[in-house]
Amino acid sequence: MSKPQPLNHTREQITSLDNELLALLARRRELSLDVARSKEVDVRPIRDTTREKELLSRLVKQGREQGLDAHYVISLYQSIIEDSVLNQQAYLHGRANPETQKQQYCIAYLGARGSYSYLAASRYCDRRQVEMQDLGCQSFDEIVSAVESGHADYGFLPIENTSSGSINEVYDVLQHTSLAIVGETTIEVGHCLLANSGSTINDIKTVYAHPQPISQCSRYLSQHGEFKLEYCSSSAEAMEKVCNANDNSVAAIGSAEGGALYQLEAVDSGLANQKINQSRFIVVARKAVEVPSQLPAKCTLIMATGQKPGALVEALLVLKARNLNMSKLESRPIPGTPWEEMFYLDIDANLASEPMQAALKELEKTTRFIKVLGCYPCETVKPTQLSSSQLMIEPNTSKATTVQATTQTKEQRVSKQYKAQPSQVLCGQLSLGNGHIGALAQVQLPIDLPQFEQMAKALKESGFQAVVIQGLSQQSDLISSIDNFKNALAQFDLVCILAIEHETDLTIATQFADMVMLSGNLMYNQAILTQLGSLLIPVILERNAMASVDDLLNAAEEVLSQGNQQLALCESGVTTLNNSGKPSLDLAALVELKALSHLPVVVNPSYAIDAEQLPTFAKAIKQLKGDGVMMNLSAIESGSQGQSDELVKTVLSNLYH
């Protein structure tokens, strides 16, 4: 074996290669702008996914020949493609709005240098190759005032985070400003525990942080009960306090990049609850901008509907009728008018497009108030993916690539491309989907048999077709009890659905149930999804409160791929930052699921709304083509027996009449 060359020499060679790579990447970025100039003349879309797939397929093959893993090559070039797309968008957007072309932007943001808002603003300016004159502010109102008064060109406002949800204070500020949203940007949020040089985690007694990072790192902080938390107006203020303290017992939550500005070092990292933690910022200015037709665009609206039942549903159906995708729906109370709400919508469309203009005209007739807050380029770049066959074979022509892409779409069993006809789940008297809507009651154990039998009789007389039994781990003598409960339900032709909330529930659920329901907290459990896919009984798959619609469909795909085609989806609400502590019912997800998939969708509004609202929401779910409503009896029975019976009667009447 030959003696290796000295380590320093090897490192020098690597450094030289890195320098060459950077020069090549810079040159590639310049060429991507030449592509944008050509597309400006030809008015062609920014993205050419056929070309991107051909590129990736060729590079994967070449990489293999040089010993490089396919996923390494794809990951690398997905980042390069994203950079190219965003740079082309920034160039074309600037060309369409020449008044925005300056050498320097004055940007108002929350906090001081080093805050996440500062980092987002810096990257926004870097993308546009302009200098940033930063104006740190102490509040969202101060940011808006700085832009309105002309002291700043743009304001940066954090609007949502993938871990902690929407930032309600920003939505409240948007109600009362004439500023327009002209852009957005998303940054990765890497929370670190930052302290003065020489500190260790064992030294830390006090942690300074903004409320948002505290929420996003709640699991980590709960493991360190010895930390005293001190709230700050921004991450920058937190880091500044630690820097000025000259005390090894204090730390701040912030980014490593921001901490470096304050000479702080990370004593721990990766603090966020979720591995993928991103924050989205909107950019506001005094004047709206034009978005070229070839750019992917997003419109943000604010509207107040009438107070009649189903008013919001009517508004959403206007969007559906024009094939407009709503990517976000948020509600906020209207100050001075108790129990009335203002709705914020993000719609994936260009304001100048015919469908969007037609929808706005229709919404003006059906809403009490509507205003466009802005139309701006969408900076979410979905990575180009290759099918399994494309990872192995290089396509010869564009036509071949198109055929392969179509084949991949058809392989998605969950999609309407795979099955155009709506699926129907049948089990006893319960029918979900293909024009049939089911009523399911949700029961929480423990409960004794006489009480259960009485309840089953009442549910049958009310019109329910199925009972979902949850809390299996809470019932004593479980096997005997479940057997008795199932027999009691069978006497009244009620379907027995057992909820799987823990891995240990799976065996008994599959042994006794007519159907099973997988709780949202297990939606990401690959092993359980695989087992459910091999069952011969129907399955209801509940969406995790933190999951996206795509995540739910991916989980459903796993079940279908194992053979079980009797599958329904369930929407029970998503986690947000509302003050009620309840999840928010995501009716937009119902609309999206019905648009994307042939599978039936059941909605359980019980956890997200008050019992008296159930009749209205049942009607809304029916109008939005939901395939079933699930009601938690504990929520319904909070009032008197007579009130509960009348409430159930009204809900079922709204479903079936």
N, C-alpha and C positions, 0 to 999 in steps of 0.2 A: 504494500500500500504506500503510495507516494505521500510525502510530507505536505500538508496543506500550506498554502501561502499565508503570510502573516495576516492577522485579523485586521490591522489598520489598513493594509493594502486592499483587502476585500471591501472594507467599508468605504474606502475612497472610490472604488469602482461603482459601488451601489449609489453613492452620492452623485457621481458623474451621470449615471443612468437616470436618476431622479431629475436632475437638471434638464436632461434631454427630453424626458417625458413631459415636464412642465412646459417646455418650449413648444413641443408638439401639440399639447392640449390648447395652448394659447393660439397657435396657428389654426387649429381645428375650429376654435370659437370664432376666429375672424372669418373663416370660410362659411360658417353657419349664418353669419350676417349677410354674406353675399347671396346665400339661398333666400334669406328674407327679402332682399331687394328684388330678386327675381319674382318671388311670390307677390310682392306689392304690385308689380307691373301686370302679372297674369291674374291677379285676384284669386289665388289658389289657397286652400286651407293650410294652416300652419303645419298640421300633422299629416303624414302619409304613412299610415300604419302598415300598408303593404310593403312599402320600401323599408320600414323599420324591421319588419319580420324577415325580409330577405337579408338585410344587413346582419341581424343577429344570427340567423341560420348559417350564413357564410363564416362569420367570425367564430362561432362555436366549432365548426368543422376545422378551421385553421388552428384554433386554439388547441384542439385535441391532438392535432399533428405535432404540436410543440409541447405537449405534456401538460396543458392547462385544463382544469376542470371546467365543464360547461357552465355550471352555476356561478363560478367565479367570473367567467367571461360575461355572462348575462348581467350579473349584478353590477359589474364595472360599467358596462355600456348603457345600462338603464340610467345610471347617474349622468353619464355623458349626454344621452339623448334628452333627459330632463333639463339639463343646463342649456342645451341647444334650443329646445322649445321655448323656455322662459326668456332667453335672450332675444330670440326672434320676435316673441310677443312684445317685449319691451320696446324693441326697435320700431315695429309697425304701429304700436300704440302712440309712441312719441311722434311719428310722422303724421299721424292723423290728428294730433293735437299740438301743433307747433308752438302755441303759446306756453306750453309746459316745458319747452326745451331751454333749460338754463344751465349755467356752469355750477350753480350752487342752490340747494334747497335749504330753507330754514324749516326744521321739523320740530313740532311740539310733541312731547311724549311724557309718559308717567315716570317720575323718579329722576334719577341722575345717571351719569355715565356708568355703565355696567349693568343697569337693569335689563330685563328681558325686552322691554319696549325699546330701549336704546339699541340693543343688538338687532332687533327686527328692523328698526329704521335704518341702521347702518347697512344692513344687507340689501334693503330696498334701494338705497342710493348707489351701492356698489354695482347692483345689477344694471342700473341706468347710467353708470359711469359719471356720476356727479358728486361734488363735494357736499358734505352735510354740515350745516350749521345747526347745532343741537340746542334745543330750548327745553330744559327739564321743568316739569310741572308737578304740583303736589296733588292734583285731583283731575278727574275726567272733565269736570266743568271748566277747570282752568285751561285744559288742552283746547277745548272747543272755543273758549273765549279768545285764546291767542290766535286761532285761525280766523275767527269771525272778525276780529279787530284788525287783521292784516299784519300782526306781529310775526306770524308764521305762515309759510306757504301750505304746509300740510300738517295734519294731526294724526297720530297713531293711537288707535284704541284697541285694546285686546277684547275680542268678542266671544271667544270660546276656547276651551281646552279639552283635549280628548279624555282627560282623567277627571276633571272637576266639573265639566259641563259649561253651560253658558254663563256669561258674566252679566248679571241682571242690571247692575248699575249703568252699564254702557247703553243697554237698550232704553233705560229711562232717560238718559241724556239725549239720545237720538230723537225722542218725542218732541223736544223743545228747541231744535236748532234748524237753521235754514241751510246748513252745510250739506254737501253732496258726498256720497261715498264714491271714490274714484279709483280705488284699488284695494287689493288684499295681499297679504303675504303670510306664510306659515313657517314657523321655525321649530326645530327640535328643542325640547326643553330638557336639559340634563341637570337635574338638581344634585348639588353637592353640599356637604357640610364644610363650610369654609371657616378657617381660624387663622390666628397669627402664627408666624413661623415658630416651630418648636412645640406647638400644641399637639396633644394626642386626644383621641376620642374619650379616653378615661378622664381627661382634665375638664371636659365640657360640662357646665352646669346650667348655663343660660343660652337659649337659641333665639336670635332675632330673625323675623321673617314676615313677609307679606301674607295676608290670609289665604291667597290662592295657593302658593307653594305649601303652606301648612295643610290645606285640604288635600292637595295632590300627594303629599308624603305622610298621610295619616297613619298608615300601617307601620312605617318605619318609626315614627314618633311614638306610637303606642308601645313599641318594644323598648323605648327609652323613657320610662316614666320618671326618671331622675331629672330630665330636662325641664327647665322652666321656660315656657314660651312667652316671648314678648313680640307683640304685633307692631308692624311698621307700615308706612304708607307705600313703600316700594322695596324691591329687593336691593336696590342701590342704597337706600337709607339703612337697611339692615347691615350691609357690608361696610358702610361708612362708620356705623357705630362700633363694629368690631375692630375696625382699623384704628379708630381713635381711642379705644379703650385700653390698648396695650396690656391686655389681660388674657392669659391662656385659658381661662375658664369660660369664655364667651365665644359663640360661633354664630354664623349666619347661613341661611339656605339661599343658594344662588348658583349661578353657572361658574364653571372653572374659568371661562373666558372673562366674565365680569370680575371674578375675584382677583384675577391677575392685575387689574387696574388699581386694586387697593392693597396689593402686596399680600394677599391672603392665599393660603394653601389649603387644598382639599384633604381633610382628615378622613372623609368617607364619601362615597359617590354612589350613584344609582339609587337614590332615595325614593323615587316616585313609585306609587302603587302599581302603575302600569309600565311595562317595558317600553312600549311606544308611547311617548308623552310629547304631544305637540300643542302649540298655541297658535291660534289664527288671529291676525290683526286686520282691521279695516283701516283704510286711509281716507281721511276726509279733507275736503277743500272747499273753497268758496264757490267754485264754478264746476258744474258737471262736465264730463268728458264724453267724447265720441269713441265708440268701440268699433273698429273695422269689422266687416262682416266675416272675414276669414278667421277671426280670433274666437275661441270659446269664451262666452260671456256669461255674466251672472247679474240678475236684477234683484235688488232688495226693495221690498214694499212694506208699508205700514198701513194697516186698515182696521176699521172698527165695523163689525157687522151689526145687523139689527138684533133685537132681543127676542125675536121669535124662535121657537125650536127649529133646529136644523139650519140656522142661518150660516154658520161656518161651513157646514157640509155643502150648501149651495155654492158658496164661493170656491171651495175646492173642486167641485164638479166643473166649474167654468174652466179651470186649468186642465183638468183631465180631458174635457171635450176637445181641447186644442193641442193635446199631446205635449203639454208643458210639464216638465219634471220639477217638482218642488223638493229641494234638497234640505230645507230647514223650515220649521214652523215653531215660533216661540210666542208665548203670551205674557203680557204684563198688565197690571191693573192701571186703570185710567184715574189719575189723581182727581179727587173731588166727586167721583161717581162710584160709590161702593158697589162691588160685585160685577162691575163691567170691565171688560178687558180690551186691550189693543193687541193686534196680532202682527207679528213680523214674519215675513216670508222671504226666503231666498229661492229664486227661480232660475234654472239653468237655461237662460235665453237672452238674446240681444233685445234691448228695448226697442230698437228700430225694426225688428222683424214683424211680419204681418200677424203671426199667431199671438205675439205678445201685445201688439196694439189692439187686436180684436178682443183679447181677454180683458185688457184694461177698460175698454169701453163698456163691456158687459158688467164688470165689477163695479164700475161707477154707478150703475143702475141698481145694484143689489146691496151696496154697503152704505153705511152712514158717513164714512170718511175713508179716503184712500189717497195715498201719496207715494210717489216713487222716491226712495231715498238715494238711489244711484244705480247706474249700470256701469260695469267695470270688467276688465279681463279676469277670467277665472284662472288662478294659478295652481290649481290641482292638476297635476300631470299624472295620469294613470300609466303605470309602466307597461310596456309592450311585453306580452307573454308568448311563449312558444308552446305548442302542443308537444306531446310525447314523441310523435312522429317527426316533428320539425327539429327536435333535439337530436335526432339520429340521422336525418336525411336533409341534404341541402336542396331547396326547391330550385328548379331550372328556370321557371318563368314566373311572371306575375300571376298568370292564370292559375298555375299550379298552386301558388301560395294561397290564392283566393279559395280554391277548392278545399285545401287543407284547413283553412280558417273556418270555412263553413262546416266541415266535418267536426271540428272541435266544438263549435257551438251546439251542433246536434247531439254531441256526447253529453252535454249538460242535461241530465234527466230532469232536473228541477225546472227547466226553462220552458217557456211557451214555444220556442223554436223546436224543442224536442217533442212536445205534445201540445197541439193547439187546443184540443178539447179540454175543458175544465175537468179535473179529476173529482171523483166522488168517493168519500169514505163511508162505508156502510157497516153498521154493527147493530144488530137487533133493530130497535125502533129509531135509532139515531142515524140520521143521514146528513152529511156535511158536504157541500159543494155541488157544482153543476145545477144551480138554481134552488138547492135545498138549504135551509138554515136550521141549525139545531140550538136547543136550549139545554145547557149543562149547569147543574148545581154543584157547588164546591163545599165539601164538608170537612171539618177539622177534627181529628181524633185528639184525645180519647173521648169515647161516648159509649154508653151502655146499650145493650141490645134492644130493650123495650123502647127507649127513646129513639133509636135508629129506625125501628120498624114503624113507629108513628110518623117519623119524619118522611120515610120513603112513601108512605101512603099519601101524605099531604103533597109531596112533590109530584107524584103521578097525577093527582087530581088537578094540580095547578097547570100541568102541561109540559113539564120537563121530560126529556127522554133519557137522560144519563146523569149519573152522580160521580163526581171526582172525589175520591177519598184521599186526603193527605194527612201527614203526621203519623205514618205507620210506626215510627220508632217510639211514639208516645203511648201506644195501646198495650195494655197488659194482656197476656195470653194471646199473642198476636195471631197465630195460625188459626186457632179455634174461632176467634172473633171475626177475622176476615171471612172465613168460611160461612159463618152465620150471617154476616152483613151481605155477602153476595147472594145467599139464598133469599134474604129478605127483599133485596132489589129484584130478583128474578120473579118473585110473586107478583110484582107490579110492572113487569116488562121494562124495567129500568136497566140500562147498561151500566155495568160496574167498571169504573176507570180508576186504577190505582196510580197515585203519583209517586214517581221515583225521585226522592229528594236527597238520598244518600246512596252510595254504591251498595250498601248492605240491603237496600230495599229491592234491588233488582230481582233476586231469586224468588221471593215471595210474590212480587207483583206479577211476574211472568207465569207463576204457577196458578194464581187464582183469578186474575183479571180478564175481563172481556176485551179491554183496551188498556194501554198504559200511557201515562203522560210523563215525559221527562222534564223535570224542573229546570228553569233557566240557569240555575247555578251549576248544573252539570252539562250544559250545552257544549262546552269545549272538551268534554271527556271522550277522547277518540275511542277508547275501548268499549265504553257503554254504547256509543253510537253504532259501532260495528255489531254489537250483540243485538241491538234493537232492529237493525237491518236484516237479521236472520230470523226474526220472529214471524209467526204466521198470524198474528193478531195486529189490529191497527195501532198506530202510535200517534200521539200528539206531542209535538216538539215546541217547547216554550222558549221564547227569545230571552237571552240573558239581558238584565237591565242595563248593562254597559256595552252590549253588542250592537254592531251595525246590521243593517238589512242583509248586506253581503255575507256577514259572518253567519247569520241564521240560515241563509240559503246554502252556504258551504256545508254546514252541519247536516242540513236536509239531504244534500247530495250524497253524503257519506251513507246515510240510512238507505236511500234508494239504490245506491250502487251495490248494496249487499243483497238485494232482491225484494225487500218489503216495499211494495208500492202503495200500501194503505197508510198514507202519512198525511197528517194535517199540521199546520203551523199555528202558533198561539202568540198573540201580542198582549202583554200584560202591563206595559209601561216601561219607561226608561228613566235612569237616574239623571236629575238635573239639580240646579242650585235653588229651586223654589223654596220658599220659607216654610211650607207646610210640612216638610219632611216626607211627603209622599212622592212616589214616582210620578212622572208626567205621562199621560196616555198619548201615545204616538199614532194618531189616526193617519198621519202622512205615511207612516210605514205600512199601514193597511193598504192604502192606495198604491204604494210602490210595489208591495208584494203581489197584489192582484194584477198589476201591469206586467210584472216580470215572470211570474210563475203560474202554473196550472193548478198548484196545490190549494186545497181549501185553507182558509184562514179564520181561526176562532179568535175573538177578542174578549179579554177579561178586564173590564174597567174597574173592578171592585177595589183594587188597591190604590187607584189614582184619583178617584172622585168620591164625593159624599153619596150616601145611599139615595137621597132624594133626586140626584141627578141621573140615576140609572135609566129611567124611562126615556129621557131625552137622548142619552148616548146610545141606547138600544136602537132608537129610530135612526140616529146618524150612522151607526154601524150597518144597519140594513141598507140605507141609501147608498153607502159606499161599497156595497156588494160584499160585505162580510158574510161568512158562511156559518157563523155560530156565535153565541154569546154565553160566556161563563160567568156565573154569579156566586160570590162567596157568601154563604148563608150567615156567617158571623157578622158581616157588614150589614146585611139586610135586617137582621134581628136586633139591631141596636135600639129600635123603637118598640112600641107595644105590639102585641100579636096581631091586632086588627090592622094597624098601620103597615106591618110587614106583609100581611096577606094582600092588602090592597096594592102595595108597591109591586109585588111579584105579578099580580094580575095585570097591572098597567104595563109592566115591562114586556110580558109575553103578548099582550094585546098589540103593542107597537111592533113586535116581531112578526106576527102572523096575520095582521089585518091591514 
